[in-house]
């Protein structure tokens, strides 16, 4: 994918859902989206808990779901 199509945003994990999905409240916005863990985070067994700050990437086609690519410390 080209970088022009991907939008990065940060948020806070509000709830853990089944199948490694999370409900994330975006920072600076008043909405919640569904976040899925990226493959590299699964490969390196990075744990995500409720209350963690995460960085997500969205495509221009669907802004209601995103991929969690980084857990902010």
C-alpha angles and dihedrals in degrees: 000000000000120000090240091068096051123079120194122212136166128226147153124260108242102175140006115231131191122280095032093296124138137196106232127191108213118231114247092012133085098227140090125222137186116255127199124197115251120238095252091055090051091047093054094041095238109178122219120199135184109281096029119133111233138183115228135189124214133192121227090244101063122021095174094073128044143174118248105225104166139023109218114221 
